[in-house]
Amino acid sequence: MSDNTQQMVHMTLDEVFGFAHRVLLHQGYSDAHADAIARVITAGQRDECHSHGLYRLLVCSKSLREGKVSATAVPVVKERSSGIVNVDAQYGFSLLAFETGMPILLEKARTNGVAALAINNCYHFSALWPEVEAIAEAGLCAMALTPSHSWVAPAGGTKPVFGTNPIAFAWPRKEGEPYVFDFATSAIARGDIELHRREGKEIPLGWAVDSDGNPTTDPTAALSGAMLTFGGHKGSALSAMVELMAAALIGDMTSQQSLEYDDNVGASPCHGELILAFDPKVFMGADKAASDNRDEEMFKSIEAQGARLPSQRRFEARKRSLANGVFIPQPLYNDLCKLLD
């Protein structure tokens, strides 16, 4: 299965899922959690989102080893109103909580036109596009927001206040993949800095500052300093919005509180997640066909100029992986195999 010349390990997607599932079970996760986590890890590896693929097994293992995350928590559902469903993750990872609450979210959105899913008391390590893509596959558009640990300085500052605070959006299309974007409000995802550190690579200027507030290309110095927002004050404002909407609004921890709760053990962030779903059929009624034409005209205008839609590289990677499998760096694979000892 391995190619030592290239120092890479080839795996089919079935092998990726099976390997991830075995590791998670061996580490002590329940079958339900192992299924939900392995599905998202496989999706990340499939789409060549390397910082959110098999690498995250190391994160899941450490979080459990440090006594933070619950490996067997059963999510508890509460319907707050006709348009709001809450899932208490009981300090497990968010993925099983999302799978538990999504059917109710879809039902409420199809009834009311818009609905919200608030996930509380969850540990979070994954990208947000799996959530919004799943909703788009059901024919609805979606937004997702979540804070993290306070690793990111506000524009004009040098000390962490915000998390990487990603925002994701998905819009279903009549044919093919949905329109999807998922980006951190930081200049880069923290996992990408961690991968640069593992591989001994410098990071670009503009990603982070060191503990003295100086710009740095050293990933180790960046991880002990502060990450920066993208787009200066614009990313900073969006990051603050995420703290308000996905922490204060739903009664969960801010990124600063999450980091304090971690108590320097280095586990995954513990906080909440807010997911919104919108049903175009309810909003548009009989005019939905005209709306479909409007969105497709816009997409065609973008692509006609040679511009890419967000996630197009990821969708292309998905096709390659479905056809050819994926390749894992041998050192990472070796580290992951140790989790089965």
WOHU-V598422 format. One record per residue. N is the residue number from 1. SS is DSSP state (A for helix, B for strand, O for the rest). Layout:
BEGIN
N:SS, N:SS
END
This chain:
BEGIN
1:O, 2:B, 3:B, 4:O, 5:O, 6:O, 7:O, 8:B, 9:B, 10:B, 11:B, 12:O, 13:A, 14:A, 15:A, 16:A, 17:A, 18:A, 19:A, 20:A, 21:A, 22:A, 23:A, 24:A, 25:A, 26:A, 27:A, 28:O, 29:O, 30:O, 31:A, 32:A, 33:A, 34:A, 35:A, 36:A, 37:A, 38:A, 39:A, 40:A, 41:A, 42:A, 43:A, 44:A, 45:A, 46:A, 47:O, 48:O, 49:O, 50:A, 51:A, 52:A, 53:O, 54:O, 55:O, 56:A, 57:A, 58:A, 59:A, 60:A, 61:A, 62:A, 63:A, 64:A, 65:A, 66:O, 67:O, 68:O, 69:O, 70:O, 71:O, 72:O, 73:O, 74:O, 75:O, 76:B, 77:B, 78:B, 79:B, 80:B, 81:B, 82:O, 83:O, 84:B, 85:B, 86:B, 87:B, 88:B, 89:O, 90:O, 91:O, 92:O, 93:B, 94:A, 95:A, 96:A, 97:A, 98:A, 99:A, 100:A, 101:A, 102:A, 103:A, 104:A, 105:A, 106:A, 107:A, 108:A, 109:A, 110:A, 111:A, 112:A, 113:O, 114:B, 115:B, 116:B, 117:B, 118:B, 119:B, 120:B, 121:B, 122:B, 123:B, 124:B, 125:O, 126:O, 127:O, 128:O, 129:A, 130:A, 131:A, 132:A, 133:A, 134:A, 135:A, 136:A, 137:A, 138:O, 139:O, 140:O, 141:B, 142:B, 143:B, 144:B, 145:B, 146:B, 147:O, 148:O, 149:O, 150:O, 151:O, 152:B, 153:B, 154:O, 155:O, 156:O, 157:O, 158:O, 159:O, 160:B, 161:B, 162:B, 163:O, 164:O, 165:O, 166:O, 167:B, 168:B, 169:B, 170:B, 171:B, 172:O, 173:O, 174:O, 175:O, 176:O, 177:O, 178:O, 179:B, 180:B, 181:B, 182:B, 183:B, 184:O, 185:O, 186:B, 187:O, 188:O, 189:O, 190:A, 191:A, 192:A, 193:A, 194:A, 195:A, 196:A, 197:A, 198:A, 199:A, 200:O, 201:O, 202:O, 203:O, 204:O, 205:O, 206:O, 207:O, 208:B, 209:B, 210:O, 211:O, 212:O, 213:O, 214:O, 215:B, 216:O, 217:O, 218:O, 219:A, 220:A, 221:A, 222:A, 223:A, 224:A, 225:O, 226:B, 227:B, 228:O, 229:B, 230:O, 231:O, 232:O, 233:A, 234:A, 235:A, 236:A, 237:A, 238:A, 239:A, 240:A, 241:A, 242:A, 243:A, 244:A, 245:A, 246:A, 247:A, 248:A, 249:O, 250:O, 251:O, 252:O, 253:O, 254:O, 255:A, 256:A, 257:A, 258:A, 259:A, 260:A, 261:A, 262:A, 263:O, 264:O, 265:O, 266:O, 267:O, 268:O, 269:B, 270:B, 271:B, 272:B, 273:B, 274:B, 275:B, 276:B, 277:B, 278:B, 279:O, 280:A, 281:A, 282:A, 283:A, 284:A, 285:A, 286:A, 287:A, 288:A, 289:A, 290:A, 291:A, 292:A, 293:A, 294:A, 295:A, 296:A, 297:A, 298:A, 299:A, 300:A, 301:A, 302:A, 303:A, 304:O, 305:O, 306:O, 307:O, 308:O, 309:O, 310:O, 311:O, 312:A, 313:A, 314:A, 315:A, 316:A, 317:A, 318:A, 319:A, 320:A, 321:A, 322:A, 323:A, 324:A, 325:O, 326:B, 327:B, 328:B, 329:B, 330:A, 331:A, 332:A, 333:A, 334:A, 335:A, 336:A, 337:A, 338:A, 339:A, 340:A, 341:O
END
